[in-house]
Amino acid sequence: MHVPAGSSRCVVVVGCQWGDEGKGKIVDVLSEDMDVVARYQGGANAGHTVHVGEKEFILHQIPSGILHSEKRCLLGNGVVLDMIQFFQEYDALVARDIQVEGRVGVSLRAHLLLPYHRVLDRATEDQAVDKIGTTGRGIGPAYEDKAARRGIRVADLAREDRFRDLMERGFDRARGRLRALGLDPEAELEGATEQALTLRPRLLALATDVGLEVERALEDGERVLLEGAQGTALDLDHGTYPYVTSSNTTAAAAAVGIGVGPTRLDSVLGVVKAYTTRVGNGPLPTEFEPEMNEHMRTLGGEFGATTGRPRRCGWFDAVLARYAARVNGLTGLAVTKLDVLDSLPEISVATGYRTPDGDVHEFPADTLGLDRAEPILETLPGWQSSTCEARTLDDLPTNARRYLDRIQELTRTPIEMVSVGTRRSQIIRVS
């Protein structure tokens, strides 16, 4: 049975493309009706942009629920926490008169992303033959240490001697790897241990058992929103491997990355952009030709919130979106940036891929073959009028309604929300 996100007690919000779908705005809007907002994976490699009135906030680790008063905002054990960047973000919010104290908690089981992870990430990417296109924020090396059982968790901060010992061992390993690459690590790593130790008491003051907090909130009848950082196509298992992130981004990871059972999840809202974008390397089957790419990038302001890199743009990929609906178990869709398409005379949707081995209508496991694929496009008439003032579906132009109907048909998922601008008020609630 379809359960609208607006009526669920525990909602997962997940990106259904390659990230940058506008999850931050959707989380911000839904947070108004929530009591707890928690991040379940990723790190400072993701940027969620939220507009509140005339102000713009770009959040990398703290959930965007922080922009609503009295909401408890948590970072789960599935997150890799960059201590330095985290407190820069925390202090910047305080400087902008956002009440943060007492509202943010970090899982004792979360792993720390340390300065040597960032240095290793950049060095490895710089010397790679087949570059992934990482943000260079240290995410991969931090998850690598976690999987190798040599990571450092927030809980390890409790004993300074143990924390210092683990840090030094981590630095020694990083030095060895960097020297093997012909690099001198000392300049970038100098002073990093002391900097981390300086932040230690601040982070310990925020440390909590996130899974237990969420479980108690649900038992008390409170409403909880769990958010991911990246999109489905960047999932380590289900994305366009190897051009993926280093964690599981899909909805099933929400239970693992927070510390609750999967039966606690009531609904899953998937976020899709009304077209498709991607930052970094890897296949993008519906990518525009250069001139159209630049045109859409300008219309949509398509530059990464974390790195500022220009995003690659393409038509809406219904094959990917339908796949995302399946692997996430979506109960509803939120479509963002519909207004970016307002001026286009025609709009296309990919319903399949044409490959050297024949036509494909389901998202393939051999995603490297997508580099040789051509999208099978279905073209719909545009509406060439502004949607920015629409507040109900009936306010939208007829062809815009038809476009949304087609997305709904192709993804086999009901649309619950439509965004027609950057402001909180520019959200159409369908159910």
RAVENKA-V885688 format. One record per residue. RES is the residue in three letters. PHI is phi in whole degrees, -180 to 180 (999 if undefined). PSI is psi in whole degrees, -180 to 180 (NA if undefined). OMEGA is omega as a letter, one per 30 degrees, with the letter a starting at -180 (999 if undefined). Layout:
res/phi/psi/omega
RES/PHI/PSI/OMEGA
RES/PHI/PSI/OMEGA
This chain:
res/phi/psi/omega
MET/999/138/a
HIS/-74/125/l
VAL/-115/109/a
PRO/-59/143/a
ALA/-57/-34/a
GLY/-65/-18/a
SER/-111/4/a
SER/-92/151/l
ARG/-88/-29/l
CYS/-132/108/a
VAL/-112/134/l
VAL/-103/130/l
VAL/-110/123/a
VAL/-133/141/l
GLY/-77/143/a
CYS/-114/10/l
GLN/-127/-134/l
TRP/-101/33/a
GLY/85/179/l
ASP/62/27/a
GLU/-81/-11/a
GLY/100/26/a
LYS/-61/-37/a
GLY/-58/-42/l
LYS/-68/-43/a
ILE/-63/-44/l
VAL/-61/-43/l
ASP/-59/-46/a
VAL/-67/-44/l
LEU/-69/-28/a
SER/-62/-25/l
GLU/-56/-33/a
ASP/-100/9/a
MET/-107/163/l
ASP/-105/-34/a
VAL/-132/135/l
VAL/-126/126/a
ALA/-133/139/l
ARG/-92/134/a
TYR/-110/-9/l
GLN/-162/173/l
GLY/87/-171/a
GLY/-155/-146/a
ALA/-80/11/l
ASN/-85/-3/l
ALA/-112/144/l
GLY/-127/124/l
HIS/-107/118/a
THR/-99/127/a
VAL/-131/134/l
HIS/-105/126/l
VAL/-121/105/a
GLY/62/-125/l
GLU/-92/0/a
LYS/-96/143/l
GLU/-114/132/l
PHE/-120/132/l
ILE/-116/114/a
LEU/-110/136/a
HIS/-109/-37/a
GLN/-126/-37/l
ILE/-76/128/a
PRO/-58/147/a
SER/-70/-6/l
GLY/-62/-16/a
ILE/-62/-21/a
LEU/-80/-3/l
HIS/-109/133/a
SER/-64/147/l
GLU/72/5/l
LYS/-85/136/l
ARG/-84/127/a
CYS/-119/125/a
LEU/-125/149/l
LEU/-115/119/a
GLY/-81/178/a
ASN/-68/-18/l
GLY/-78/-8/a
VAL/-86/147/l
VAL/-105/118/a
LEU/-96/120/l
ASP/-87/102/a
MET/-57/-44/a
ILE/-66/-50/a
GLN/-66/-37/a
PHE/-59/-48/a
PHE/-75/-26/l
GLN/-63/-44/l
GLU/-66/-44/l
TYR/-58/-50/a
ASP/-68/-33/l
ALA/-66/-37/l
LEU/-66/-43/l
VAL/-60/-42/l
ALA/-63/-23/l
ARG/-100/22/l
ASP/65/29/l
ILE/-92/126/l
GLN/-73/111/a
VAL/-112/-37/a
GLU/-56/132/l
GLY/81/-2/a
ARG/-112/-10/a
VAL/-115/133/l
GLY/-132/148/a
VAL/-124/134/a
SER/-62/135/l
LEU/-61/-24/a
ARG/-93/-2/l
ALA/-70/143/l
HIS/-89/148/a
LEU/-90/138/l
LEU/-99/118/a
LEU/-110/165/a
PRO/-53/-36/a
TYR/-68/-25/l
HIS/-65/-41/l
ARG/-65/-43/a
VAL/-63/-44/l
LEU/-63/-41/a
ASP/-60/-50/a
ARG/-65/-42/a
ALA/-65/-43/a
THR/-66/-43/a
GLU/-66/-40/a
ASP/-62/-34/a
GLN/-98/-2/a
ALA/-73/143/l
VAL/-75/-51/l
ASP/-101/95/a
LYS/-75/138/l
ILE/-79/-33/a
GLY/89/41/a
THR/-70/166/l
THR/-80/-11/a
GLY/75/19/a
ARG/-92/4/l
GLY/89/10/a
ILE/-64/-50/a
GLY/-58/-52/l
PRO/-61/-32/l
ALA/-68/-45/l
TYR/-69/-31/l
GLU/-62/-45/l
ASP/-64/-38/l
LYS/-61/-48/a
ALA/-67/-30/a
ALA/-84/2/l
ARG/64/34/l
ARG/-127/16/a
GLY/-75/170/l
ILE/-117/126/a
ARG/-101/163/l
VAL/-57/-37/l
ALA/-59/-27/a
ASP/-71/-13/l
LEU/-70/-21/a
ALA/-61/-33/l
ARG/-111/111/a
GLU/-61/-40/a
ASP/-65/-42/l
ARG/-66/-43/a
PHE/-62/-45/l
ARG/-62/-42/l
ASP/-63/-45/l
LEU/-63/-40/l
MET/-61/-46/a
GLU/-64/-39/l
ARG/-64/-41/l
GLY/-63/-42/l
PHE/-64/-40/l
ASP/-62/-44/l
ARG/-63/-43/a
ALA/-64/-42/l
ARG/-59/-44/l
GLY/-61/-44/a
ARG/-68/-39/a
LEU/-69/-39/l
ARG/-67/-34/l
ALA/-64/-26/l
LEU/-88/2/l
GLY/81/24/a
LEU/-114/155/l
ASP/-103/109/a
PRO/-83/-13/a
GLU/-61/-40/a
ALA/-61/-44/a
GLU/-77/-27/a
LEU/-95/-8/a
GLU/-61/129/l
GLY/82/-3/a
ALA/-68/-37/l
THR/-62/-46/a
GLU/-66/-36/l
GLN/-63/-43/l
ALA/-65/-40/l
LEU/-66/-32/l
THR/-64/-38/a
LEU/-82/-13/a
ARG/-52/-52/a
PRO/-65/-33/l
ARG/-65/-42/a
LEU/-72/-38/l
LEU/-60/-34/l
ALA/-66/-21/a
LEU/-100/-8/a
ALA/-69/139/a
THR/-156/166/l
ASP/-89/95/a
VAL/-64/-43/l
GLY/-58/-43/l
LEU/-66/-42/l
GLU/-59/-46/a
VAL/-66/-43/l
GLU/-59/-46/l
ARG/-66/-37/l
ALA/-61/-44/l
LEU/-66/-40/l
GLU/-62/-32/a
ASP/-84/5/l
GLY/83/12/l
GLU/-79/163/a
ARG/-106/137/a
VAL/-126/138/l
LEU/-119/129/l
LEU/-111/126/a
GLU/-120/144/l
GLY/-97/170/a
ALA/-98/-44/a
GLN/-112/-179/a
GLY/-94/168/a
THR/-56/-41/a
ALA/-71/-4/l
LEU/-105/5/l
ASP/-64/139/a
LEU/-61/-34/a
ASP/-96/-36/a
HIS/-111/0/a
GLY/-92/-167/a
THR/-82/67/a
TYR/-59/136/g
PRO/-90/6/a
TYR/-86/67/a
VAL/-137/175/l
THR/-86/-176/a
SER/-104/18/l
SER/-141/171/l
ASN/-87/121/a
THR/-97/-13/a
THR/-76/170/a
ALA/-62/-33/l
ALA/-60/-29/a
ALA/-71/-15/a
ALA/-63/-44/l
ALA/-65/-44/a
VAL/-67/-43/a
GLY/-77/-8/l
ILE/-110/-37/a
GLY/103/36/l
VAL/-126/165/l
GLY/-76/153/a
PRO/-62/-24/l
THR/-72/-10/l
ARG/-77/-16/a
LEU/-83/121/a
ASP/-94/-38/a
SER/-152/157/a
VAL/-130/114/l
LEU/-99/117/l
GLY/-93/136/a
VAL/-105/126/l
VAL/-128/143/l
LYS/-78/152/a
ALA/-69/-7/l
TYR/-138/-163/a
THR/-126/141/l
THR/-137/162/l
ARG/-155/138/l
VAL/-106/139/l
GLY/94/-175/a
ASN/-86/170/l
GLY/115/169/a
PRO/-68/144/l
LEU/-143/86/a
PRO/-58/-29/a
THR/-99/15/a
GLU/-59/139/l
PHE/-72/162/l
GLU/-67/158/a
PRO/-50/-44/a
GLU/-65/-46/l
MET/-69/-35/l
ASN/-58/-48/a
GLU/-66/-38/l
HIS/-63/-48/a
MET/-69/-36/l
ARG/-62/-39/l
THR/-71/-45/a
LEU/-60/-42/a
GLY/-97/-1/a
GLY/59/47/a
GLU/-87/81/l
PHE/-135/136/a
GLY/-59/134/l
ALA/-70/-26/a
THR/-90/-45/a
THR/-110/-17/a
GLY/78/2/a
ARG/-67/142/l
PRO/-65/136/l
ARG/-86/144/l
ARG/-79/141/a
CYS/-123/151/l
GLY/-160/176/l
TRP/-69/162/l
PHE/-59/130/a
ASP/-103/98/a
ALA/-72/-24/l
VAL/-64/-49/l
LEU/-64/-44/a
ALA/-64/-39/l
ARG/-68/-38/l
TYR/-62/-44/l
ALA/-62/-38/l
ALA/-62/-38/a
ARG/-73/-51/a
VAL/-74/-20/l
ASN/-96/-13/a
GLY/63/46/a
LEU/-61/139/l
THR/-102/-14/l
GLY/-166/165/l
LEU/-121/146/l
ALA/-117/122/a
VAL/-102/122/a
THR/-108/162/l
LYS/59/33/l
LEU/-59/-35/a
ASP/-63/-24/a
VAL/-65/-24/a
LEU/-89/0/a
ASP/-55/-35/a
SER/-92/-5/a
LEU/-82/133/a
PRO/-72/-30/l
GLU/-139/150/a
ILE/-134/134/a
SER/-111/155/l
VAL/-132/134/l
ALA/-84/123/l
THR/-106/-3/l
GLY/-176/179/l
TYR/-126/139/l
ARG/-99/116/a
THR/-119/166/l
PRO/-58/-22/a
ASP/-99/8/l
GLY/119/175/a
ASP/-76/142/a
VAL/-124/133/a
HIS/-122/2/l
GLU/-124/147/a
PHE/-65/125/a
PRO/-84/154/l
ALA/-73/-35/l
ASP/-82/74/a
THR/-73/-18/l
LEU/-63/-28/l
GLY/-68/-14/l
LEU/-67/-19/l
ASP/-62/-25/a
ARG/-102/6/a
ALA/-91/149/l
GLU/-113/138/a
PRO/-71/141/l
ILE/-90/111/a
LEU/-104/141/l
GLU/-113/126/a
THR/-105/133/l
LEU/-118/153/l
PRO/-71/141/l
GLY/-77/-179/a
TRP/-115/-20/l
GLN/45/45/l
SER/-154/157/a
SER/-71/137/l
THR/-106/0/a
CYS/-63/-27/a
GLU/-94/-2/a
ALA/-69/136/l
ARG/-125/-7/l
THR/-137/164/l
LEU/-61/-34/a
ASP/-66/-22/l
ASP/-77/-16/a
LEU/-77/150/l
PRO/-58/152/a
THR/-56/-44/a
ASN/-69/-28/l
ALA/-69/-40/l
ARG/-62/-43/l
ARG/-64/-38/l
TYR/-63/-45/l
LEU/-65/-39/l
ASP/-60/-40/a
ARG/-68/-40/l
ILE/-60/-43/l
GLN/-62/-42/l
GLU/-65/-46/a
LEU/-71/-32/l
THR/-90/-13/a
ARG/59/38/a
THR/-140/131/a
PRO/-69/140/l
ILE/-85/128/a
GLU/-107/-28/a
MET/-142/146/l
VAL/-135/129/l
SER/-102/131/a
VAL/-124/26/l
GLY/168/179/a
THR/-86/-16/a
ARG/-85/158/l
ARG/-58/-35/a
SER/-73/-14/a
GLN/-94/47/l
ILE/-123/128/l
ILE/-97/122/l
ARG/-92/119/a
VAL/-88/-33/a
SER/-142/NA/999
